[in-house]
Amino acid sequence: MPVIAVDKPLKLTSHDVVNRARRLRGTKRVGHTGTLDPLATGVLVLCIDDSTKVVQFMEHDSKDYLAWVSLGAATPTLDAEGPIEQSVERGTWNVEEKQIREVLTGFLGPQKQVPPQYSAIQVGGQRAYAVARAGGALDLPARDITIHSLELLGVYDRVQDAPRTFEAQGWMPAASGLTFTLPEPLGEFPTLLLRASVGSGTYLRSLARDIGAALGVPAHLAGLVRTRVGRYSLGDAVQVEDLPQAQGISDLAALDFPVIEASEEVARELRQGKRPTHSAQGRHTVTLGGELVAVVDGDGEKLRVVRAWN
């Protein structure tokens, strides 16, 4: 214990935050449930000490974002790190809001997405970003992703004019609430403000690239805030400097699965690696007296232990 949601600051890598957490909590056993790019901010879920056991069950959580997508310029990293490698003059193109909404609708649901070259994906033992920074490129196959929702909150003449303050319930622009810091803009480009809910493995940088391509212009991700990971909202996240006293939540509370309250006999069998009879189907957590016993998969007849807690 515990599992803690942190508000990752701008320009820190997820590994930077993990290293700070190790130092501030006085432990080497800290993991996270999904990286966040250095130029993104928002929810990064940390699992500390024995809670590192639950990382494998939280890596596939869905995630929500606020994204600022600038049109008219593309970068190798697909975000505001730059430099601009392709651009079009503003007077030579135009897209209407109706067209934008139609394009966004086309991205909903299951689909294939090509990851960024500047990513931590490995091919043949090589990290894509390492090859990219050396001037090369890997053949990154498209991956299966799902975009659950993609809403246009506004279209702005430039990212500098787009809202940065939002109310924490629903994440709509507001006069007061949470104010976010975005990366330094690469220029003055028309910008879409999006609210997205996506499945695991989705790159918002790639989505920005693909939205631009569908509109017929280069594009890049000018800013990104992750507002939710699984059951963790940004409104509940702590600042990095507050990690020493952060309480977090238990492993059981962190796992978003249906719960089976087991008998002592069933709990004992699961801890012994046996397969007790049970009618449950799909993944469940098993408890005894409110304490976590195991994560199991049920086939409607028996339970199979995925991970047990003593």
C-alpha positions in Angstrom: 0.0 0.0 0.0 -0.9 2.6 -1.1 -2.1 3.5 -4.6 -1.8 7.3 -5.2 -2.9 9.5 -8.1 -0.3 12.3 -8.7 -0.8 15.4 -10.9 2.3 15.1 -13.1 3.9 18.5 -13.7 4.9 19.8 -17.2 8.3 18.8 -18.5 8.8 15.9 -16.0 8.9 12.4 -17.4 6.9 9.7 -15.7 10.2 8.1 -14.6 11.2 11.5 -13.1 8.0 11.4 -11.0 8.7 7.7 -10.0 12.2 8.6 -8.9 10.9 11.5 -6.8 8.3 9.3 -5.2 11.0 6.7 -4.3 13.0 9.4 -2.6 10.0 11.1 -0.9 8.4 7.9 0.3 11.7 6.3 1.3 11.2 3.1 -0.8 12.6 1.7 -4.1 9.3 -0.1 -4.8 7.3 2.4 -6.9 5.7 1.7 -10.2 3.1 3.5 -12.4 0.2 2.2 -14.4 0.8 4.1 -17.7 3.3 6.8 -18.9 2.5 10.4 -19.5 4.6 12.4 -22.0 6.9 15.1 -20.6 4.8 17.9 -22.3 1.6 16.5 -20.8 0.2 17.0 -17.3 -2.4 15.3 -15.2 -3.1 12.0 -13.6 -0.3 9.6 -13.2 -1.2 6.6 -10.9 1.6 5.4 -8.7 1.7 2.0 -6.9 3.9 2.0 -3.9 5.5 -1.0 -2.0 3.2 -4.0 -2.0 0.8 -2.1 -4.2 3.1 -2.7 -7.1 1.3 -6.0 -7.4 -1.8 -4.3 -8.8 0.0 -2.5 -11.6 -0.7 -5.3 -14.1 -4.4 -5.0 -13.5 -4.6 -1.2 -14.0 -2.4 -0.8 -17.1 -5.5 -1.3 -19.3 -7.7 1.3 -17.6 -9.5 3.8 -19.9 -8.3 7.4 -19.8 -9.8 10.8 -20.3 -8.0 13.9 -21.7 -8.3 17.5 -22.6 -6.3 18.1 -25.8 -5.3 21.2 -27.7 -4.6 20.3 -31.4 -3.0 23.0 -33.5 -3.6 22.9 -37.3 -1.2 24.1 -39.9 2.1 22.7 -38.6 3.6 19.3 -37.9 6.6 18.2 -35.8 8.7 15.0 -35.7 7.5 14.4 -32.1 3.9 15.1 -33.0 3.7 17.6 -30.1 5.0 21.0 -29.1 8.6 19.8 -28.5 9.2 20.8 -32.2 10.8 21.8 -34.4 8.2 22.5 -37.1 9.1 20.2 -40.0 6.0 21.0 -42.2 3.7 23.9 -42.3 1.1 25.6 -44.5 0.3 29.3 -44.7 -2.9 30.2 -43.0 -4.5 31.9 -46.0 -4.1 28.8 -48.2 -6.5 26.6 -46.3 -9.7 26.7 -44.3 -11.8 24.1 -42.4 -15.3 24.7 -41.2 -16.6 23.6 -37.7 -19.1 21.3 -39.4 -16.3 19.5 -41.3 -14.3 19.2 -38.0 -17.2 17.6 -36.2 -17.7 15.2 -39.1 -14.0 14.2 -39.0 -14.0 13.7 -35.3 -17.1 11.4 -35.5 -15.1 9.2 -37.9 -12.5 8.5 -35.3 -15.0 6.9 -32.8 -14.8 3.2 -32.0 -12.3 0.5 -32.5 -9.6 1.2 -35.0 -5.9 0.9 -35.9 -3.4 3.6 -34.9 0.3 4.0 -35.9 2.3 5.0 -32.8 4.7 8.0 -32.8 8.3 7.4 -33.8 9.2 9.3 -30.6 7.7 6.7 -28.2 9.0 4.0 -25.9 7.8 1.2 -28.1 10.4 -1.5 -28.7 11.0 -3.3 -32.0 13.8 -5.8 -32.1 15.1 -4.6 -28.7 15.4 -1.0 -29.9 13.4 1.9 -28.4 11.6 3.9 -31.1 12.5 7.2 -29.6 16.2 6.3 -29.4 16.3 5.4 -33.0 14.4 8.6 -33.9 16.7 10.8 -32.0 19.6 9.2 -33.8 18.0 10.2 -37.1 16.5 6.8 -38.0 13.0 5.4 -38.0 11.5 2.0 -37.0 8.6 0.3 -38.8 6.0 0.6 -36.2 2.9 -1.5 -36.9 -0.5 0.0 -36.4 -2.1 -1.1 -33.1 -5.6 -1.8 -32.0 -7.1 1.1 -30.0 -10.6 2.3 -29.1 -11.8 5.9 -28.9 -14.9 6.0 -26.7 -15.8 9.7 -27.2 -14.3 12.7 -28.9 -15.9 16.1 -28.3 -15.1 19.4 -29.8 -15.2 22.1 -27.1 -14.2 24.9 -29.3 -12.2 26.2 -32.2 -9.8 29.1 -31.6 -7.7 31.4 -33.8 -4.5 30.3 -32.0 -3.7 28.1 -29.0 -2.9 31.3 -27.0 -6.6 32.2 -27.2 -7.9 28.7 -26.1 -9.2 28.2 -22.5 -6.9 26.8 -19.9 -9.2 27.0 -16.9 -11.8 24.3 -16.4 -14.3 23.2 -13.8 -13.5 19.8 -12.4 -17.0 18.3 -12.9 -17.3 17.6 -16.6 -14.1 19.5 -17.6 -15.8 22.3 -19.4 -14.1 25.7 -19.8 -14.9 28.0 -16.9 -14.1 31.4 -15.3 -12.7 29.6 -12.2 -11.5 26.1 -11.4 -8.3 24.3 -12.3 -5.9 26.2 -14.5 -3.5 24.2 -16.6 0.0 25.1 -17.9 0.6 24.3 -21.5 3.9 24.0 -23.4 5.3 27.1 -25.1 3.5 27.5 -28.4 5.4 26.9 -31.6 3.6 29.7 -33.3 0.1 31.1 -33.9 -1.9 28.3 -35.4 -5.7 27.6 -35.4 -6.4 25.2 -32.5 -9.1 22.7 -31.6 -9.9 22.1 -28.0 -11.0 18.5 -27.6 -12.3 16.3 -24.7 -11.5 12.6 -25.3 -12.1 9.3 -23.6 -9.9 6.5 -25.0 -8.9 3.0 -24.4 -5.5 1.7 -23.3 -2.6 2.2 -25.7 -4.1 5.3 -27.5 -1.6 8.0 -28.3 -3.2 11.5 -28.4 -0.2 12.7 -30.4 -1.0 10.3 -33.1 -4.6 11.2 -32.9 -3.7 14.9 -33.5 -1.6 13.9 -36.5 -4.4 11.8 -37.9 -7.1 14.5 -37.3 -4.9 16.9 -39.3 -4.5 14.4 -42.1 -8.2 13.9 -42.3 -8.7 17.6 -42.5 -6.0 17.9 -45.1 -3.5 20.0 -43.1 -0.5 19.1 -40.9 -1.2 19.2 -37.2 0.4 18.7 -33.8 -0.6 18.3 -30.2 -0.1 21.7 -28.6 -1.2 20.7 -25.1 -2.5 17.7 -23.2 -4.0 17.1 -19.7 -5.0 13.7 -18.5 -8.1 14.2 -16.4 -8.8 10.5 -15.5 -7.2 7.1 -15.3 -9.7 4.4 -14.4 -11.4 5.5 -11.2 -8.8 8.2 -10.5 -9.8 11.8 -11.3 -7.5 14.7 -11.6 -9.5 16.5 -8.9 -8.4 13.8 -6.4 -4.7 13.8 -7.4 -2.0 15.1 -5.1 1.0 17.3 -6.0 4.4 15.6 -6.2 5.6 17.6 -3.2 2.7 16.3 -1.1 3.7 12.6 -1.7 5.3 12.1 1.8 2.0 12.5 3.6 -0.4 11.3 0.9 -2.7 8.5 2.1 -3.8 7.0 -1.2 -6.1 4.1 -1.3 -5.8 0.3 -0.7 -5.2 -2.3 -3.4 -8.8 -3.5 -3.1 -10.2 0.0 -3.6 -7.9 0.5 -6.6 -9.1 -2.5 -8.5 -12.2 -1.8 -10.7 -13.5 -5.4 -10.8 -16.7 -7.0 -9.4 -16.1 -8.4 -5.9 -16.7 -12.0 -4.7 -16.9 -12.3 -0.9 -15.4 -15.8 -0.3 -15.6 -18.3 2.6 -12.5 -19.1 4.5 -12.3 -22.4 2.6 -12.5 -20.8 -0.8 -9.9 -18.2 0.2 -7.5 -20.9 1.4 -7.9 -22.9 -1.8 -7.2 -19.8 -3.9 -4.1 -18.9 -1.9 -2.9 -22.5 -2.5 -3.4 -22.1 -6.2 -6.4 -24.4 -6.5 -9.5 -23.8 -8.6 -12.6 -23.8 -6.4 -16.0 -24.2 -7.9 -17.9 -20.9 -8.5 -20.4 -19.6 -11.0 -18.7 -16.2 -11.6 -17.7 -15.3 -15.1 -14.9 -12.9 -16.1 -12.4 -11.1 -13.9 -13.2 -10.5 -10.2 -11.5 -9.6 -7.0 -12.0 -12.0 -4.1 -12.2 -10.8 -0.5 -12.5 -12.3 2.9 -13.7 -10.1 5.7 -13.0 -7.0 3.6 -9.4 -8.0 2.9 -8.1 -8.7 -0.6 -7.5 -12.4 -1.2 -7.0 -12.7 -5.0 -7.7 -11.5 -8.5 -9.4 -14.4 -10.4 -10.9 -15.2 -13.7 -14.1 -17.2 -13.7 -15.5 -19.4 -16.5 -18.9 -20.0 -14.9 -17.8 -23.2 -13.2 -14.4 -22.6 -11.6 -12.1 -19.8 -10.5 -8.6 -19.5 -11.8 -6.1 -17.4 -9.7 -4.4 -14.6 -11.6 -2.7 -13.2 -8.5 -3.1 -14.0 -4.8 -2.4 -12.0 -1.7 -1.4 -13.7 1.6 
